[in-house]
Amino acid sequence: MKYTTLGYLDVKVSVIGLGCWQFGDPNWGWGKELNEELAIKIIHEAYNLGINFFDTAEIYGDGVSETVLGKGLKEIRDNVVIATKVSPSHLRYKDVLKACENSLKRLNTDRIDLYQIHWPNFYIPLKETAQAMDELYKQGKIKAVGVSNFPVPMIKEFKKNLKVAPLVSNQVQYNLVERLVEKEIAKYCRRNGMSIIAYSPLAQGLLTGKYSSSNIPTDAIRRNKAWFRKENLDKIMNLLRELESLSNKYNKKISQISLNWLISHPNTIAIPGAKTLEQLKENVESCDFELSKSDFKYISRISENLDLDYF
Ligand SMILES: NC(=O)c1ccc[n+]([C@@H]2O[C@H](COP(=O)([O-])OP(=O)(O)OC[C@H]3O[C@@H](n4cnc5c(N)ncnc54)[C@H](OP(=O)(O)O)[C@@H]3O)[C@@H](O)[C@H]2O)c1
């Protein structure tokens, strides 16, 4: 495993974290192929393999993800960094305090290491949310603050209103098929000592090479997503073919080439979700090699020209 710091703080985090949306959401197979026993095994194995950064949210499985994570981390709490998120419907001052209290209970801990705003809410002033975050920080209930899905002007506005709590990250959709964040957000975050926490780093399984237009996932999360539409899949197949040749060259899986490309960017932490121990292991092993500069540039160029249709 490789490590970096959480934003400008002196807090060590693994460059591959564990995304925990999969724990508790039936759309990801919760209650079928995935259950609490397996989720806890995945959490323990993640820790054994060097992962110390775990990402969840109050909304995942309506609290189930946090509860399962809390159980999984019980014996190792002090050795890990827990990141959770407050929902956009809970961004009023009192609601933030209450949501945090509920998350702490479910996570079975007295502090959240990184408390993130899941999505902006354009109807609630960021100043009000910032005041609540400062209060939680002063009480020691949160150790740092993050945003998620925030454009630069909103990050600036939020940062301006935070008086004591450190703002250390922006969690964004970022992978080889989705690089919009590189235009402005990533640059801003790097200049301001914030980590980029890359969610959907495998484009929800697409960047493993296992899906195609004749094999599209049927769950409600993915079946209507632009990436999985035929016209886009045809374009993505070109990228996957190039990734496959690199996969042969490096003797690594397509997923590992994709994750390695991502974490080769400065200040970037990838948080793939895993539904099996095999997926987890494969994802962790994506950081034990280095893409050559020319291969890195080559994939970057191919993926830059994807020109997907989102409308
Ligand atoms: N902040 C936000 O708004 C936001 C939004 C989305 C996600 N997130 C966070 O980011 C995490 C990851 O994002 P994500 O779950 O959307 O997408 P992802 O990590 O790109 O994809 C995860 C899915 O890909 C498949 N997979 C994972 N590793 C694999 C491997 N080695 N080989 C084959 N298949 C593999 C699994 O699904 P199948 O086996 O079913 O294909 C898994 O559920 C989430 O758990 C959550 O913590 C945050």
The ligand as a Tripos MOL2 file, in Angstrom:
@<TRIPOS>MOLECULE
LIG
   48    52     1     0     0
SMALL
NO_CHARGES

@<TRIPOS>ATOM
      1 N1        -19.6050   11.5060   -2.8650 N.am      1 LIG1
      2 C1        -20.4440   10.9760   -3.7000 C.2       1 LIG1
      3 O1        -21.3740   11.6240   -4.2150 O.2       1 LIG1
      4 C2        -20.2500    9.5300   -4.0760 C.ar      1 LIG1
      5 C3        -20.9330    8.9820   -5.1800 C.ar      1 LIG1
      6 C4        -20.6850    7.6480   -5.5100 C.ar      1 LIG1
      7 C5        -19.7950    6.8820   -4.7390 C.ar      1 LIG1
      8 N2        -19.1780    7.4440   -3.6560 N.ar      1 LIG1
      9 C6        -18.2100    6.6660   -2.8320 C.3       1 LIG1
     10 O2        -17.2520    6.0800   -3.7050 O.3       1 LIG1
     11 C7        -17.2030    4.6650   -3.5110 C.3       1 LIG1
     12 C8        -16.8730    3.9920   -4.8190 C.3       1 LIG1
     13 O3        -17.6870    4.4490   -5.9020 O.3       1 LIG1
     14 P1        -18.7550    3.5060   -6.6460 P.3       1 LIG1
     15 O4        -19.1870    2.4330   -5.7520 O.co2     1 LIG1
     16 O5        -19.7670    4.4260   -7.2460 O.co2     1 LIG1
     17 O6        -17.9390    2.9410   -7.9100 O.3       1 LIG1
     18 P2        -16.6090    2.0700   -8.1290 P.3       1 LIG1
     19 O7        -15.8100    1.9870   -6.9140 O.co2     1 LIG1
     20 O8        -16.0090    2.6060   -9.3660 O.co2     1 LIG1
     21 O9        -17.2250    0.6500   -8.4980 O.3       1 LIG1
     22 C9        -17.5620   -0.2740   -7.5050 C.3       1 LIG1
     23 C10       -18.1640   -1.5100   -8.1410 C.3       1 LIG1
     24 O10       -17.3110   -2.0320   -9.1720 O.3       1 LIG1
     25 C11       -17.2400   -3.4580   -9.0970 C.3       1 LIG1
     26 N3        -15.8460   -3.7760   -8.7390 N.ar      1 LIG1
     27 C12       -15.0640   -3.1930   -7.7790 C.ar      1 LIG1
     28 N4        -13.8180   -3.7100   -7.7970 N.ar      1 LIG1
     29 C13       -13.8040   -4.6230   -8.7730 C.ar      1 LIG1
     30 C14       -12.8060   -5.4770   -9.2810 C.ar      1 LIG1
     31 N5        -11.5650   -5.4830   -8.7950 N.pl3     1 LIG1
     32 N6        -13.1340   -6.3270  -10.3080 N.ar      1 LIG1
     33 C15       -14.3700   -6.3220  -10.8200 C.ar      1 LIG1
     34 N7        -15.3680   -5.5350  -10.3930 N.ar      1 LIG1
     35 C16       -15.0820   -4.6730   -9.3680 C.ar      1 LIG1
     36 C17       -18.2410   -3.8800   -8.0270 C.3       1 LIG1
     37 O11       -19.5610   -3.9970   -8.5850 O.3       1 LIG1
     38 P3        -20.0990   -5.2400   -9.4510 P.3       1 LIG1
     39 O12       -19.3270   -6.4350   -8.9910 O.co2     1 LIG1
     40 O13       -21.5400   -5.2720   -9.1830 O.co2     1 LIG1
     41 O14       -19.7870   -4.8570  -10.8790 O.co2     1 LIG1
     42 C18       -18.2660   -2.6620   -7.1250 C.3       1 LIG1
     43 O15       -19.4540   -2.5670   -6.4120 O.3       1 LIG1
     44 C19       -18.5820    4.3230   -2.9240 C.3       1 LIG1
     45 O16       -18.5590    3.1170   -2.2090 O.3       1 LIG1
     46 C20       -18.8340    5.5260   -2.0350 C.3       1 LIG1
     47 O17       -18.1350    5.3680   -0.8090 O.3       1 LIG1
     48 C21       -19.3800    8.7490   -3.3360 C.ar      1 LIG1
@<TRIPOS>BOND
     1     1     2 1
     2     2     3 2
     3     2     4 1
     4     4     5 ar
     5     4    48 ar
     6     5     6 ar
     7     6     7 ar
     8     7     8 ar
     9     8     9 1
    10     8    48 ar
    11     9    10 1
    12     9    46 1
    13    10    11 1
    14    11    12 1
    15    11    44 1
    16    12    13 1
    17    13    14 1
    18    14    15 2
    19    14    16 1
    20    14    17 1
    21    17    18 1
    22    18    19 2
    23    18    20 1
    24    18    21 1
    25    21    22 1
    26    22    23 1
    27    23    24 1
    28    23    42 1
    29    24    25 1
    30    25    26 1
    31    25    36 1
    32    26    27 ar
    33    26    35 ar
    34    27    28 ar
    35    28    29 ar
    36    29    30 ar
    37    29    35 ar
    38    30    31 1
    39    30    32 ar
    40    32    33 ar
    41    33    34 ar
    42    34    35 ar
    43    36    37 1
    44    36    42 1
    45    37    38 1
    46    38    39 2
    47    38    40 1
    48    38    41 1
    49    42    43 1
    50    44    45 1
    51    44    46 1
    52    46    47 1
@<TRIPOS>SUBSTRUCTURE
     1 LIG1         1 GROUP 0 **** ****
